[in-house]
């Protein structure tokens, strides 16, 4: 149908049809990037889950292969769920994943490539000793025990993995140890656990060097000064803690522990879940992938015949303040840029709308620098907003004048503005620092009923002594609007379904609705070509 093709993304990852969710086992192996994903081969709603498999040399153009892991043994007959890849000694890849067994218990299974000289690693073999790990042990719940991480080696030379679980009713990343990656024993303590929440899905554990955007290989020696990150999926979003991996106690020790999980930092403040990262040994960086669900109805998804995309793979690293992760779309996505428009030295006064013309507004990459001319009029910051940022985004939306801001981008707008999506900033004055609010407001994104259209938002700190420019980069891809604020300090992924997109063109504007003028020293925008995403079969 017209709806299914118009809203289909042109360069975000998705298979030709059917349901997808979590990215699984991403890895770089012998010159090829592998992306696996939770996939329903029979339809566009969740169910019958197997591991879809695609390969790429550039993370943007993908060749689709047959599913790599299917429901064939008692320990995965009810679903081949999320898991991770690890490259073992002797350059041998292995994948450990969760199976839903005959009794719908969650167990951990392993597969190995049938033939490592097949460059695409098309076939994966299940050894007879599956399942490797059963949900047995004190405090475990056999229905909340899943999503093993990539393995790493501890100081005793043994392999470790963490498994997301509910332990005595609370959340934990359970720790398991092995000499050969096949026989596992549970360690008597967790890697980390918390009473602030229940089950954590899709834990991800990795090392980072503050202020350094090179990635680290978790199973190589970890350099001095490195920090560790534990990411967990809960409350429909991906949250993380920065801390250290204490080798003596073999535990993750967060730098700060916040009892109220609403205050935990997020990988992305929009529609982004079950992310997983891997070390890209080709380019020496860490890359993170996340899943973005549809926000139309299940009936729409059945009609479209497809549901779910993956966000653009992002390089991820730790800011020099050791607090905040920074993310940026992998530079390979820039190979899709075609027509370019660029403007310098613009000034946006209160109420100004600057029409960005000359590019394809449905498939675009936009970079804007906003320079503040005055900060004196910044409104005061109220810390209670942090407990419900979406509520604050609704109350202080793009139409509400502020001292400094709102300013930003309006995308996928109809001529009369009846439909539009606004991505914008507001600057607030806190005690000694400034706080920047970034919102992606979907409430006017479509005239269609039955859509989920929140106003997403997050805050980041802004140091006026060191910087006076707030940057925004937004990737527009038909029904996807993926934004990076403050050079990657805050990310918001969103899905929108404007009617205008079905009927024809949309508009894009830079705007300011704050009392103080903002300068735009640089605005660049490109049309984005369609990528070859799973259109070819390998
Ligand atoms: N999706 C998988 C689970 C995981 C969840 C099932 C997260 O393994 O916990 O499709 O989206």
Boltz pocket constraint, residues with backbone or C-beta under 6 A from the ligand:
constraints:
  - pocket:
      binder: B
      contacts: [[A, 21], [A, 22], [A, 38], [A, 49], [A, 81], [A, 82], [A, 98], [A, 146], [A, 147], [A, 201], [A, 202], [A, 273], [A, 274]]
      max_distance: 6.0
